């Protein structure tokens, strides 16, 4: 038992010795990098300022007992106008999610008229808006009306050339939205009105 305590004591002495050496070396390294050779808390050594000959102009100095006439201030100069063009607005990127009555994504719309009582609405997401990789776990959430009316219908996604899409059959007029989620991250949403 005493031998185990002795080993623990020796280990503590070694650890504290290494810690002290590490702190001492770090302090010297920091002083070498910053150029500071002074001890902590020591007052800085004042530097003498030696006046150089010709440091001021004697021609404009005021003689003793005399007065100095004020000199006129120089007139400000106006910088010539620069020929920088006016900034152009950044072009708006196409929306990530669109609503259409066709799976091709032609004629995106925000208003759909009910003609026969039942309509297929396609929610399309641009493939270039999806995260890279083949393991996309897309969910198309269909939301109805203002909150709190919420209905989520994950649909199977169909891979198209420019878009991945899902469709839903709707018959009731109202405000809707399609939200596209990939692995818990919202890619985008598009609102539309069914009337």
C-alpha positions in Angstrom: 0.0 0.0 0.0 2.8 2.4 0.9 4.6 1.6 -2.4 1.4 2.6 -4.4 1.2 5.9 -2.5 4.9 6.5 -3.2 4.4 5.9 -6.9 1.5 8.3 -6.9 3.6 11.0 -5.2 6.4 10.5 -7.7 4.0 10.7 -10.6 2.5 14.0 -9.2 6.0 15.4 -8.9 6.8 14.5 -12.5 3.5 15.9 -13.8 4.0 19.2 -11.9 7.6 19.4 -13.0 6.6 18.9 -16.7 3.8 21.5 -16.3 6.3 24.1 -14.8 8.7 23.5 -17.7 5.9 23.8 -20.2 4.7 27.1 -18.8 8.3 28.5 -18.5 9.1 27.5 -22.1 5.8 28.9 -23.4 6.4 32.2 -21.6 9.9 32.4 -23.2 8.5 31.5 -26.6 5.7 34.1 -26.3 8.2 36.8 -25.3 10.5 35.9 -28.2 7.6 36.1 -30.7 6.2 39.4 -29.4 9.6 41.0 -28.9 8.9 41.6 -25.2 11.9 41.1 -23.0 10.5 42.9 -20.0 9.3 41.2 -16.9 5.5 41.2 -16.2 4.5 44.2 -14.3 7.7 46.1 -14.9 7.4 49.7 -16.0 8.5 50.4 -19.6 11.9 52.1 -20.0 11.3 55.7 -21.3 12.9 56.4 -24.6 14.8 59.7 -25.0 13.6 61.9 -27.9 16.4 63.7 -29.6 15.5 66.7 -31.6 16.9 66.6 -35.1 18.4 69.8 -36.7 16.0 71.3 -39.2 13.0 69.7 -37.6 11.1 73.0 -38.0 11.2 75.8 -40.5 12.8 79.0 -39.2 11.5 81.1 -42.1 8.0 80.9 -40.9 8.8 81.3 -37.2 7.5 84.4 -35.5 10.2 86.7 -34.1 10.1 87.5 -30.4 7.8 90.4 -29.6 6.4 90.5 -33.1 3.2 89.4 -34.6 2.7 86.9 -37.3 0.3 87.6 -40.1 -2.1 84.8 -40.7 -1.6 82.9 -43.9 -4.6 82.2 -46.1 -5.8 78.6 -46.0 -5.5 76.6 -49.2 -8.7 76.2 -51.2 -10.0 72.6 -51.2 -9.7 70.8 -54.4 -12.6 68.8 -55.8 -11.8 65.4 -57.0 -12.8 64.7 -60.6 -15.8 62.5 -61.0 -15.1 58.9 -61.5 -16.4 56.9 -64.4 -17.6 54.0 -62.4 -20.8 52.4 -63.7 -23.9 52.2 -61.6 -24.3 48.8 -60.0 -26.6 46.4 -61.9 -29.2 44.4 -60.0 -28.4 40.7 -59.4 -30.5 38.5 -61.6 -33.0 36.5 -59.7 -32.5 32.8 -59.8 -35.5 30.6 -60.8 -37.5 29.3 -57.8 -36.4 26.0 -56.3 -40.0 24.7 -56.0 -42.8 25.3 -58.4 -46.4 24.2 -58.8 -47.7 23.1 -62.2 -50.5 21.1 -63.8 -48.0 19.0 -65.7 -45.1 16.8 -64.6 -42.8 18.6 -67.1 -43.0 21.8 -65.1 -44.3 23.9 -68.0 -46.4 26.9 -67.1 -45.7 27.2 -63.4 -48.7 28.7 -61.6 -50.0 30.1 -58.3 -53.7 29.9 -59.2 -55.5 26.8 -60.3 -59.1 26.7 -61.5 -61.2 23.7 -60.6 -63.0 22.7 -63.7 -64.0 19.1 -63.3 -64.0 18.9 -59.5 -60.7 17.0 -59.2 -57.3 18.2 -60.3 -53.8 16.7 -60.3 -51.4 19.3 -58.9 -47.6 18.7 -59.4 -45.0 20.0 -57.0 -41.6 20.1 -58.7 -38.2 20.8 -57.2 -35.2 21.7 -59.4 -32.6 18.9 -59.3 -29.8 21.4 -59.1 -31.3 22.8 -55.9 -31.0 19.4 -54.2 -27.9 18.4 -52.2 -25.4 16.4 -54.2 -25.5 12.6 -54.0 -27.9 9.9 -54.9 -29.2 9.3 -51.4 -31.8 12.1 -51.3 -34.6 11.3 -48.9 -37.2 13.7 -50.3 -40.6 14.3 -48.7 -43.2 16.5 -50.3 -45.4 18.1 -47.6 -48.8 19.4 -48.8 -50.1 22.1 -46.5 -53.7 23.5 -46.6 -54.9 26.8 -45.5 -53.5 29.2 -43.0 -52.2 27.7 -39.8 -53.1 25.6 -37.8 -54.7 23.6 -40.6 -51.8 21.3 -41.6 -51.8 18.1 -43.5 -48.6 16.3 -44.5 -48.6 13.7 -47.2 -45.2 12.3 -48.0 -45.4 11.2 -51.6 -43.1 9.0 -53.7 -40.8 11.2 -55.7 -40.4 10.7 -59.4 -37.1 11.6 -61.0 -37.3 13.8 -64.1 -34.6 15.4 -66.2 -34.8 19.0 -64.8 -37.1 18.3 -61.9 -38.0 15.7 -59.2 -41.7 15.8 -58.6 -44.7 14.5 -56.7 -48.4 15.0 -57.4 -51.5 15.2 -55.3 -55.2 15.0 -56.2 -57.1 18.0 -54.9 -60.8 18.8 -55.1 -61.5 21.4 -52.4 -60.9 25.1 -53.0 -58.5 27.0 -50.7 -55.0 28.1 -50.1 -52.3 25.4 -50.3 -48.6 25.0 -50.2 -46.1 22.3 -51.2 -43.0 22.1 -49.1 -40.0 19.9 -50.2 -37.8 18.5 -47.4 -34.7 16.5 -47.8 -33.2 14.7 -44.7 -35.0 17.1 -42.4 -33.8 20.3 -44.2 -36.3 22.4 -46.1 -35.3 22.9 -49.7 -38.1 25.3 -50.6 -41.9 25.8 -50.8 -44.4 27.1 -53.2 -47.9 28.5 -52.4 -50.9 28.3 -54.6 -54.6 28.9 -54.7 -57.2 26.4 -55.8 -60.5 28.1 -56.8 
